[in-house]
Amino acid sequence: MKTIFTFLKPFKLHIIIAYTLTLVELAAELSFPLFLGLMIDQGVIPQNTNNIMMWGGIMLAVTIISFIAGIINSYYAAHVSTASAYNIRETLFNHIQQFTFEQLNKFPTSMLITRFTNDIRQIQQTLFMALRIMAKAPLMVFGSVIMALVINPRIALIFLFVVPVLIAFLYWVLVKGSAMFSNVQHRVDEVNRVIQENIAGMRVIKAFLRRNYEMERFSKTNEALQTETRFAFRFVESSMPILLFIMNMTLVFILWFGHKQSLAGTVAVGDVVAIVNYALRTVMMISMFTFIALAFSRAKASSERIEHILQEKVGDEHITNENTHQPITGSIAFHNVTFHYPNSATATLENISFSVKQQETLAIIGATGSGKTTLFQLLPRLYQPTSGEITIDNNNIQTYPIEQIRANIGYVSQTPLLFSGTIRDNITFGYEAATDDQVVQAAKDAQIHETIMDFTNKYDTVVGQKGVNLSGGQKQRISIARALIRKPSILMLDDSTSALDMTTEAQLLQAIDSYNNTMLIITQKISTAKRADRILLLDHGRVKHIGTHDELIETSDLYKKIIVSQAQKEVSNV
């Protein structure tokens, strides 16, 4: 939990105030039984009204002080816990933003969501408890034992035997409970993963009539969570009856022994009453230890899970030179680039070499799994090559600040992703300072302006989560507008026109020509590839051929097979 404790440093003063108030509250509560015993011995038994009023007034003042200290302590405890949780959440989010794709693959989305919700909430609640009662409870037990020994060591001696045994028992519960709640949090991750997959893939599930299968899959994970949670709670909660039984037996012994001593005249009745009050306070605080142990066990498990992410080194440490180069013009070259995905023995790309001149358009085609998208992800440094070198304007991309590279690239992924918000928000996501005229121009060039104007709220139309209320072609064109609005030196379209008809696609590519950028376009359409200056043909992660459409027809049997295959599909679809 060391990493989590660092988030408490800005609140040192607040913590000191909270614990100071805890000590004030503790002192007031510990003095109350003493004053009660004195009132009985000096006021009630001798029937001295003045002493009853005096000690009663003192007890009332002590109660008021304890109340005020408790209220203010709660205020500071709430402030520290909520502010710390806010800072943890901000730091965690910022840290994840710096992850490479390789690192993001290590942490499933459902796992990260659990960290932001359940885990941080558990830490927040435990921090509040720590400042409010976690320190007060052991001090109350310790103070009650000391005060009881001061009043009558013979009666209070039993505390010295019972309390250490109970503390040892609670420590064992804490260790075992921490391991159990780690398993519970793991089960929560699995439930979240199944829920996320189902919500994201609901259309596919319905289309394939897999509702019953998914219900069974969810039931299994949900049942596993229920079983782990029930077992953990039963174990920790079972400590409560054990604690209460031992302390109640202790209390019975104190009453029996105190009664005998009182009859013998060796102890005052007020002392017995005071010790009984201290015993009751000890019972109450030790019973709270169960809740404290439960909360601490869960918080410990949660903090370790969060620390596991925060201790992951961010993915941009490979930058070797942060000196900004001259503005990027867009020439690109791959020199014997090989790439393996983590934990994969097979190279996805192997000895890739080619170059693209400034303002040249290169179409990349190849079968599914040939490495086209992987090649795209290397250029903006979403992944790092296993070997080889990639250059932009004859400079190794490792020598560029990552912000400079990505600011000069307009990237449209294979699966267009829109964010919750308006259409305008999604387009300006590529360039926040864009004017309305720039938004409209980018939309026109992306061939989506007229469609947007048909919507009731036009550019202020709210896009559903992931663009659920838009067609595939509309999402693709809005994504392209988002890339165009930043006027990138390098434009990368990963099969981003697949949902467009030939006329719309031709108009789009013609409009893009006016941007005078270097363009890499992954496509399965020969008609699209023909418009490029050159075509790169990938096959099983290797460059099979590169050249113009006419050159490949003459030199590449694979390219001719692709043409024939597409022609046959077009005929069969007529």
GIZI-V579596 format. One record per residue. N is the residue number from 1. RES is the residue in three letters. OMEGA is omega in whole degrees, -180 to 180 (* if undefined). D_CENTER is the distance of its C-alpha to the mean C-alpha in Angstrom with 1 decimal. Layout:
n-><N & N>
res-><RES & RES>
omega-><OMEGA & OMEGA>
d_center-><D_CENTER & D_CENTER>
//
This chain:
n-><1 & 2 & 3 & 4 & 5 & 6 & 7 & 8 & 9 & 10 & 11 & 12 & 13 & 14 & 15 & 16 & 17 & 18 & 19 & 20 & 21 & 22 & 23 & 24 & 25 & 26 & 27 & 28 & 29 & 30 & 31 & 32 & 33 & 34 & 35 & 36 & 37 & 38 & 39 & 40 & 41 & 42 & 43 & 44 & 45 & 46 & 47 & 48 & 49 & 50 & 51 & 52 & 53 & 54 & 55 & 56 & 57 & 58 & 59 & 60 & 61 & 62 & 63 & 64 & 65 & 66 & 67 & 68 & 69 & 70 & 71 & 72 & 73 & 74 & 75 & 76 & 77 & 78 & 79 & 80 & 81 & 82 & 83 & 84 & 85 & 86 & 87 & 88 & 89 & 90 & 91 & 92 & 93 & 94 & 95 & 96 & 97 & 98 & 99 & 100 & 101 & 102 & 103 & 104 & 105 & 106 & 107 & 108 & 109 & 110 & 111 & 112 & 113 & 114 & 115 & 116 & 117 & 118 & 119 & 120 & 121 & 122 & 123 & 124 & 125 & 126 & 127 & 128 & 129 & 130 & 131 & 132 & 133 & 134 & 135 & 136 & 137 & 138 & 139 & 140 & 141 & 142 & 143 & 144 & 145 & 146 & 147 & 148 & 149 & 150 & 151 & 152 & 153 & 154 & 155 & 156 & 157 & 158 & 159 & 160 & 161 & 162 & 163 & 164 & 165 & 166 & 167 & 168 & 169 & 170 & 171 & 172 & 173 & 174 & 175 & 176 & 177 & 178 & 179 & 180 & 181 & 182 & 183 & 184 & 185 & 186 & 187 & 188 & 189 & 190 & 191 & 192 & 193 & 194 & 195 & 196 & 197 & 198 & 199 & 200 & 201 & 202 & 203 & 204 & 205 & 206 & 207 & 208 & 209 & 210 & 211 & 212 & 213 & 214 & 215 & 216 & 217 & 218 & 219 & 220 & 221 & 222 & 223 & 224 & 225 & 226 & 227 & 228 & 229 & 230 & 231 & 232 & 233 & 234 & 235 & 236 & 237 & 238 & 239 & 240 & 241 & 242 & 243 & 244 & 245 & 246 & 247 & 248 & 249 & 250 & 251 & 252 & 253 & 254 & 255 & 256 & 257 & 258 & 259 & 260 & 261 & 262 & 263 & 264 & 265 & 266 & 267 & 268 & 269 & 270 & 271 & 272 & 273 & 274 & 275 & 276 & 277 & 278 & 279 & 280 & 281 & 282 & 283 & 284 & 285 & 286 & 287 & 288 & 289 & 290 & 291 & 292 & 293 & 294 & 295 & 296 & 297 & 298 & 299 & 300 & 301 & 302 & 303 & 304 & 305 & 306 & 307 & 308 & 309 & 310 & 311 & 312 & 313 & 314 & 315 & 316 & 317 & 318 & 319 & 320 & 321 & 322 & 323 & 324 & 325 & 326 & 327 & 328 & 329 & 330 & 331 & 332 & 333 & 334 & 335 & 336 & 337 & 338 & 339 & 340 & 341 & 342 & 343 & 344 & 345 & 346 & 347 & 348 & 349 & 350 & 351 & 352 & 353 & 354 & 355 & 356 & 357 & 358 & 359 & 360 & 361 & 362 & 363 & 364 & 365 & 366 & 367 & 368 & 369 & 370 & 371 & 372 & 373 & 374 & 375 & 376 & 377 & 378 & 379 & 380 & 381 & 382 & 383 & 384 & 385 & 386 & 387 & 388 & 389 & 390 & 391 & 392 & 393 & 394 & 395 & 396 & 397 & 398 & 399 & 400 & 401 & 402 & 403 & 404 & 405 & 406 & 407 & 408 & 409 & 410 & 411 & 412 & 413 & 414 & 415 & 416 & 417 & 418 & 419 & 420 & 421 & 422 & 423 & 424 & 425 & 426 & 427 & 428 & 429 & 430 & 431 & 432 & 433 & 434 & 435 & 436 & 437 & 438 & 439 & 440 & 441 & 442 & 443 & 444 & 445 & 446 & 447 & 448 & 449 & 450 & 451 & 452 & 453 & 454 & 455 & 456 & 457 & 458 & 459 & 460 & 461 & 462 & 463 & 464 & 465 & 466 & 467 & 468 & 469 & 470 & 471 & 472 & 473 & 474 & 475 & 476 & 477 & 478 & 479 & 480 & 481 & 482 & 483 & 484 & 485 & 486 & 487 & 488 & 489 & 490 & 491 & 492 & 493 & 494 & 495 & 496 & 497 & 498 & 499 & 500 & 501 & 502 & 503 & 504 & 505 & 506 & 507 & 508 & 509 & 510 & 511 & 512 & 513 & 514 & 515 & 516 & 517 & 518 & 519 & 520 & 521 & 522 & 523 & 524 & 525 & 526 & 527 & 528 & 529 & 530 & 531 & 532 & 533 & 534 & 535 & 536 & 537 & 538 & 539 & 540 & 541 & 542 & 543 & 544 & 545 & 546 & 547 & 548 & 549 & 550 & 551 & 552 & 553 & 554 & 555 & 556 & 557 & 558 & 559 & 560 & 561 & 562 & 563 & 564 & 565 & 566 & 567 & 568 & 569 & 570 & 571 & 572 & 573 & 574>
res-><MET & LYS & THR & ILE & PHE & THR & PHE & LEU & LYS & PRO & PHE & LYS & LEU & HIS & ILE & ILE & ILE & ALA & TYR & THR & LEU & THR & LEU & VAL & GLU & LEU & ALA & ALA & GLU & LEU & SER & PHE & PRO & LEU & PHE & LEU & GLY & LEU & MET & ILE & ASP & GLN & GLY & VAL & ILE & PRO & GLN & ASN & THR & ASN & ASN & ILE & MET & MET & TRP & GLY & GLY & ILE & MET & LEU & ALA & VAL & THR & ILE & ILE & SER & PHE & ILE & ALA & GLY & ILE & ILE & ASN & SER & TYR & TYR & ALA & ALA & HIS & VAL & SER & THR & ALA & SER & ALA & TYR & ASN & ILE & ARG & GLU & THR & LEU & PHE & ASN & HIS & ILE & GLN & GLN & PHE & THR & PHE & GLU & GLN & LEU & ASN & LYS & PHE & PRO & THR & SER & MET & LEU & ILE & THR & ARG & PHE & THR & ASN & ASP & ILE & ARG & GLN & ILE & GLN & GLN & THR & LEU & PHE & MET & ALA & LEU & ARG & ILE & MET & ALA & LYS & ALA & PRO & LEU & MET & VAL & PHE & GLY & SER & VAL & ILE & MET & ALA & LEU & VAL & ILE & ASN & PRO & ARG & ILE & ALA & LEU & ILE & PHE & LEU & PHE & VAL & VAL & PRO & VAL & LEU & ILE & ALA & PHE & LEU & TYR & TRP & VAL & LEU & VAL & LYS & GLY & SER & ALA & MET & PHE & SER & ASN & VAL & GLN & HIS & ARG & VAL & ASP & GLU & VAL & ASN & ARG & VAL & ILE & GLN & GLU & ASN & ILE & ALA & GLY & MET & ARG & VAL & ILE & LYS & ALA & PHE & LEU & ARG & ARG & ASN & TYR & GLU & MET & GLU & ARG & PHE & SER & LYS & THR & ASN & GLU & ALA & LEU & GLN & THR & GLU & THR & ARG & PHE & ALA & PHE & ARG & PHE & VAL & GLU & SER & SER & MET & PRO & ILE & LEU & LEU & PHE & ILE & MET & ASN & MET & THR & LEU & VAL & PHE & ILE & LEU & TRP & PHE & GLY & HIS & LYS & GLN & SER & LEU & ALA & GLY & THR & VAL & ALA & VAL & GLY & ASP & VAL & VAL & ALA & ILE & VAL & ASN & TYR & ALA & LEU & ARG & THR & VAL & MET & MET & ILE & SER & MET & PHE & THR & PHE & ILE & ALA & LEU & ALA & PHE & SER & ARG & ALA & LYS & ALA & SER & SER & GLU & ARG & ILE & GLU & HIS & ILE & LEU & GLN & GLU & LYS & VAL & GLY & ASP & GLU & HIS & ILE & THR & ASN & GLU & ASN & THR & HIS & GLN & PRO & ILE & THR & GLY & SER & ILE & ALA & PHE & HIS & ASN & VAL & THR & PHE & HIS & TYR & PRO & ASN & SER & ALA & THR & ALA & THR & LEU & GLU & ASN & ILE & SER & PHE & SER & VAL & LYS & GLN & GLN & GLU & THR & LEU & ALA & ILE & ILE & GLY & ALA & THR & GLY & SER & GLY & LYS & THR & THR & LEU & PHE & GLN & LEU & LEU & PRO & ARG & LEU & TYR & GLN & PRO & THR & SER & GLY & GLU & ILE & THR & ILE & ASP & ASN & ASN & ASN & ILE & GLN & THR & TYR & PRO & ILE & GLU & GLN & ILE & ARG & ALA & ASN & ILE & GLY & TYR & VAL & SER & GLN & THR & PRO & LEU & LEU & PHE & SER & GLY & THR & ILE & ARG & ASP & ASN & ILE & THR & PHE & GLY & TYR & GLU & ALA & ALA & THR & ASP & ASP & GLN & VAL & VAL & GLN & ALA & ALA & LYS & ASP & ALA & GLN & ILE & HIS & GLU & THR & ILE & MET & ASP & PHE & THR & ASN & LYS & TYR & ASP & THR & VAL & VAL & GLY & GLN & LYS & GLY & VAL & ASN & LEU & SER & GLY & GLY & GLN & LYS & GLN & ARG & ILE & SER & ILE & ALA & ARG & ALA & LEU & ILE & ARG & LYS & PRO & SER & ILE & LEU & MET & LEU & ASP & ASP & SER & THR & SER & ALA & LEU & ASP & MET & THR & THR & GLU & ALA & GLN & LEU & LEU & GLN & ALA & ILE & ASP & SER & TYR & ASN & ASN & THR & MET & LEU & ILE & ILE & THR & GLN & LYS & ILE & SER & THR & ALA & LYS & ARG & ALA & ASP & ARG & ILE & LEU & LEU & LEU & ASP & HIS & GLY & ARG & VAL & LYS & HIS & ILE & GLY & THR & HIS & ASP & GLU & LEU & ILE & GLU & THR & SER & ASP & LEU & TYR & LYS & LYS & ILE & ILE & VAL & SER & GLN & ALA & GLN & LYS & GLU & VAL & SER & ASN & VAL>
omega-><-177 & -179 & -180 & -179 & 179 & 179 & 179 & -176 & 180 & -175 & -178 & -178 & 180 & 180 & 179 & 179 & -178 & -179 & 175 & 178 & 176 & 179 & 177 & 179 & 180 & 180 & -180 & -178 & 179 & -180 & -176 & 179 & 179 & 179 & 178 & 178 & 178 & 179 & 179 & -177 & -174 & -177 & -174 & -177 & 178 & 179 & 178 & -176 & -178 & 179 & 176 & -180 & -178 & -178 & 175 & 177 & 178 & 179 & 177 & 179 & 179 & 179 & 179 & 178 & 179 & 180 & -179 & 180 & 179 & -180 & -179 & 177 & 179 & 179 & -179 & 178 & 179 & -180 & -178 & -177 & -179 & 180 & 178 & 178 & 177 & -179 & 178 & -179 & 179 & -179 & 180 & 180 & 180 & -180 & -180 & 179 & -178 & 180 & 169 & 176 & 180 & -180 & 179 & 178 & 179 & -176 & 178 & -179 & -180 & 179 & -179 & 179 & 178 & 178 & -177 & -175 & -174 & -173 & -180 & 177 & 179 & 178 & 179 & -179 & -180 & 176 & 177 & -180 & -180 & -179 & -176 & -174 & -173 & 177 & -177 & -175 & 180 & 178 & 177 & 178 & -179 & -180 & 179 & 178 & -180 & -179 & 178 & 178 & 178 & -177 & 179 & -176 & -176 & -180 & -174 & -177 & -179 & 179 & -176 & 177 & -172 & -173 & 179 & 179 & -180 & 180 & 178 & 179 & -180 & 178 & 177 & 177 & -179 & -179 & 180 & -179 & 179 & 179 & -179 & -178 & 170 & 177 & 178 & -179 & 176 & 178 & 177 & 177 & -178 & 178 & 179 & -180 & -180 & 179 & -179 & 180 & -179 & -179 & -179 & -176 & -175 & -179 & 180 & -180 & 180 & -178 & -178 & 177 & -177 & -177 & -178 & 178 & -179 & 176 & 179 & 180 & 179 & -180 & -180 & -180 & 179 & 179 & 178 & 177 & -180 & -178 & -180 & -179 & -180 & -179 & -179 & -179 & 180 & -179 & -176 & -178 & 180 & 178 & -179 & 179 & 180 & 179 & -178 & 180 & -178 & -178 & 178 & 175 & 176 & 180 & 177 & 179 & 180 & 180 & -179 & -178 & 179 & 179 & 180 & -179 & 179 & 179 & 180 & 178 & -179 & 179 & 180 & 179 & 180 & 178 & 178 & 179 & 180 & -180 & 176 & 177 & 178 & 177 & 178 & 177 & 178 & 177 & -178 & -178 & 179 & 175 & 176 & 180 & 178 & 179 & 178 & 179 & 179 & -179 & -179 & 179 & -179 & 179 & 178 & 178 & -179 & -179 & 178 & 179 & 178 & 179 & 179 & 179 & -177 & 180 & 175 & -179 & -178 & -167 & -175 & -179 & -179 & 179 & -177 & -178 & -178 & 179 & -178 & 177 & 172 & 179 & -178 & 179 & 171 & 175 & -172 & 175 & 172 & -178 & 177 & -177 & 174 & -179 & 173 & 169 & -180 & 178 & 177 & -180 & -177 & 179 & 175 & 174 & -176 & 177 & 179 & 177 & 173 & 178 & 178 & -180 & 177 & 179 & 176 & 176 & 179 & 175 & -179 & -180 & -180 & -179 & 176 & -179 & -179 & 176 & -176 & -179 & 178 & 178 & 179 & -175 & 178 & -174 & 176 & 177 & 170 & 169 & 178 & 178 & 175 & 175 & -179 & -175 & 174 & -179 & 171 & -176 & 177 & 177 & 177 & -176 & 177 & -177 & 178 & 165 & -174 & 179 & -179 & 180 & -174 & 177 & -178 & -180 & 170 & -172 & 176 & -173 & -178 & 176 & -176 & -180 & 175 & -178 & 176 & -176 & -180 & 175 & 179 & 179 & -178 & 179 & -179 & 173 & 179 & -179 & -171 & -175 & -177 & 176 & 178 & 180 & 179 & 177 & -179 & -179 & 178 & 179 & 178 & -180 & 178 & 177 & -179 & -175 & -177 & 177 & 180 & -178 & 177 & 178 & -178 & -177 & 176 & -176 & 178 & 175 & -178 & 179 & 177 & -179 & -178 & 178 & -174 & -178 & 179 & 178 & 179 & 179 & 178 & 179 & 179 & -177 & 176 & 178 & 178 & 177 & 178 & 178 & -177 & -173 & 179 & 179 & -173 & 174 & 180 & 178 & -178 & 179 & -178 & -180 & -171 & 178 & -175 & -177 & -177 & 174 & -173 & -179 & -180 & 179 & 179 & 178 & 179 & -178 & 177 & 178 & -179 & -180 & -178 & -179 & 176 & 178 & 173 & -175 & 171 & -177 & 173 & -178 & 174 & -176 & 177 & 180 & 178 & -179 & -179 & -179 & -177 & 177 & 176 & -179 & 176 & -179 & 178 & 178 & -180 & 175 & 180 & 175 & -179 & 178 & 173 & -179 & 177 & 179 & -178 & -179 & -179 & 176 & -179 & -169 & -171 & 175 & -180 & -180 & 179 & 177 & 178 & 179 & -180 & -179 & 180 & 179 & 179 & 178 & -180 & 179 & -178 & -180 & -179 & *>
d_center-><16.9 & 18.5 & 15.5 & 14.4 & 18.1 & 18.2 & 16.3 & 19.4 & 21.9 & 22.2 & 23.1 & 25.9 & 28.6 & 26.8 & 26.3 & 29.9 & 31.1 & 29.2 & 30.6 & 34.0 & 34.0 & 33.0 & 36.1 & 38.3 & 37.2 & 37.7 & 41.2 & 42.2 & 41.3 & 43.0 & 46.1 & 46.5 & 47.9 & 50.3 & 51.6 & 51.9 & 54.0 & 56.2 & 56.7 & 57.9 & 60.2 & 61.6 & 61.5 & 61.2 & 63.6 & 66.3 & 65.7 & 65.2 & 63.8 & 63.3 & 61.1 & 59.2 & 58.5 & 57.7 & 55.2 & 53.8 & 53.2 & 51.5 & 49.2 & 48.4 & 47.6 & 45.3 & 43.5 & 43.0 & 41.7 & 39.2 & 38.1 & 37.6 & 35.8 & 33.4 & 32.6 & 31.9 & 29.9 & 27.7 & 27.2 & 26.1 & 23.9 & 22.1 & 21.9 & 20.5 & 17.9 & 16.5 & 16.8 & 15.1 & 12.1 & 12.2 & 12.6 & 9.8 & 7.4 & 9.7 & 9.9 & 6.4 & 6.5 & 10.1 & 9.7 & 7.9 & 10.7 & 13.2 & 12.5 & 15.6 & 15.8 & 16.8 & 13.6 & 11.5 & 14.0 & 13.2 & 9.7 & 10.2 & 8.3 & 8.7 & 7.3 & 3.8 & 4.6 & 6.2 & 4.2 & 3.8 & 7.2 & 9.5 & 8.7 & 8.7 & 11.5 & 13.3 & 13.4 & 14.6 & 17.3 & 18.4 & 18.8 & 20.9 & 22.9 & 23.4 & 25.0 & 26.9 & 28.3 & 26.8 & 29.3 & 32.0 & 32.3 & 33.5 & 35.5 & 37.1 & 38.1 & 39.4 & 41.2 & 42.7 & 44.1 & 45.6 & 47.1 & 48.6 & 50.1 & 51.6 & 53.2 & 54.5 & 53.6 & 55.5 & 53.6 & 50.2 & 50.6 & 48.9 & 45.5 & 45.8 & 45.8 & 43.4 & 40.4 & 39.8 & 39.8 & 37.3 & 34.9 & 35.2 & 34.5 & 31.3 & 30.1 & 30.6 & 28.7 & 25.7 & 25.6 & 26.0 & 23.6 & 20.7 & 21.2 & 21.5 & 18.3 & 16.5 & 18.1 & 17.1 & 13.3 & 14.2 & 16.1 & 13.4 & 11.4 & 14.8 & 15.5 & 12.4 & 13.4 & 16.9 & 16.3 & 14.4 & 17.2 & 19.8 & 18.9 & 18.6 & 21.8 & 23.8 & 26.6 & 27.1 & 27.0 & 29.7 & 31.7 & 32.0 & 32.6 & 29.8 & 28.9 & 30.5 & 28.9 & 25.4 & 26.3 & 27.5 & 24.4 & 22.2 & 24.7 & 24.6 & 20.8 & 21.1 & 24.2 & 22.6 & 19.9 & 22.8 & 24.9 & 22.4 & 21.5 & 25.2 & 26.3 & 24.0 & 25.0 & 28.6 & 28.7 & 27.3 & 29.2 & 32.4 & 32.6 & 33.5 & 36.9 & 37.8 & 37.2 & 39.0 & 41.9 & 42.5 & 42.3 & 44.5 & 47.0 & 46.9 & 47.6 & 50.5 & 51.9 & 51.7 & 53.6 & 56.2 & 56.8 & 56.7 & 59.2 & 61.6 & 61.4 & 61.9 & 65.0 & 66.3 & 65.9 & 63.7 & 60.6 & 60.3 & 58.8 & 56.4 & 55.1 & 54.4 & 52.6 & 50.5 & 49.5 & 48.7 & 46.4 & 44.7 & 44.4 & 42.8 & 40.3 & 39.5 & 39.1 & 36.7 & 34.6 & 34.6 & 33.6 & 30.6 & 29.7 & 28.6 & 26.0 & 25.0 & 24.8 & 22.8 & 20.2 & 20.3 & 19.9 & 16.8 & 15.3 & 16.5 & 14.8 & 11.4 & 12.0 & 13.1 & 10.0 & 8.0 & 11.2 & 11.4 & 8.7 & 10.2 & 13.6 & 13.3 & 15.8 & 15.0 & 17.1 & 19.7 & 21.7 & 24.3 & 25.6 & 29.2 & 30.6 & 29.2 & 32.6 & 32.5 & 35.0 & 37.3 & 36.0 & 35.0 & 37.7 & 36.2 & 38.2 & 36.2 & 37.2 & 35.8 & 37.7 & 37.6 & 33.8 & 32.5 & 28.9 & 27.5 & 24.0 & 22.4 & 24.1 & 26.7 & 30.4 & 31.5 & 31.4 & 30.0 & 32.0 & 35.1 & 37.4 & 36.5 & 38.9 & 39.7 & 39.9 & 39.6 & 41.7 & 40.7 & 40.7 & 41.4 & 39.7 & 38.8 & 38.1 & 36.3 & 37.2 & 37.0 & 36.2 & 32.8 & 31.2 & 33.4 & 30.5 & 30.7 & 27.1 & 26.3 & 29.0 & 27.4 & 24.0 & 25.9 & 27.5 & 24.5 & 23.2 & 20.2 & 21.7 & 24.4 & 27.9 & 28.9 & 32.3 & 34.4 & 34.0 & 32.9 & 34.6 & 34.6 & 37.9 & 39.0 & 36.2 & 33.7 & 30.3 & 28.9 & 31.0 & 29.5 & 26.6 & 23.8 & 23.7 & 27.5 & 27.2 & 24.5 & 26.2 & 29.3 & 27.9 & 27.7 & 25.6 & 25.7 & 23.9 & 25.5 & 23.5 & 23.4 & 20.2 & 20.7 & 18.3 & 18.9 & 21.7 & 25.3 & 27.0 & 27.8 & 24.2 & 23.4 & 26.5 & 26.0 & 22.4 & 24.5 & 26.5 & 25.6 & 29.1 & 30.9 & 33.8 & 34.7 & 37.4 & 35.0 & 32.7 & 35.8 & 37.2 & 34.1 & 34.1 & 37.8 & 37.4 & 34.7 & 37.2 & 35.0 & 36.7 & 39.3 & 36.8 & 34.7 & 37.9 & 38.7 & 35.7 & 36.5 & 34.2 & 34.5 & 31.8 & 30.2 & 29.6 & 26.2 & 24.3 & 22.6 & 19.1 & 19.5 & 23.2 & 24.2 & 27.3 & 28.6 & 30.5 & 29.5 & 32.0 & 30.9 & 27.3 & 28.6 & 30.9 & 28.4 & 26.2 & 29.3 & 30.2 & 26.8 & 27.8 & 31.4 & 30.8 & 29.8 & 33.1 & 31.7 & 34.0 & 32.5 & 31.6 & 29.9 & 30.2 & 28.7 & 31.0 & 30.1 & 33.5 & 33.7 & 33.8 & 36.4 & 40.2 & 42.4 & 43.8 & 40.5 & 39.2 & 42.4 & 42.2 & 38.6 & 39.5 & 42.6 & 40.7 & 38.3 & 41.4 & 42.0 & 38.9 & 40.5 & 37.4 & 36.9 & 35.5 & 34.1 & 34.0 & 33.1 & 35.3 & 37.1 & 39.9 & 43.0 & 44.0 & 41.0 & 41.4 & 45.1 & 44.2 & 42.5 & 44.5 & 43.6 & 41.9 & 39.9 & 40.2 & 37.6 & 38.4 & 36.3 & 34.5 & 37.7 & 39.6 & 42.4 & 44.2 & 43.8 & 46.3 & 47.4 & 47.8 & 51.5 & 51.1 & 48.7 & 51.1 & 53.8 & 51.9 & 49.0 & 49.8 & 46.1 & 45.8 & 49.0 & 47.6 & 44.5 & 46.9 & 49.0 & 46.1 & 44.8 & 48.3 & 48.8 & 45.6 & 46.8 & 50.2 & 48.8 & 46.7 & 49.8>
//
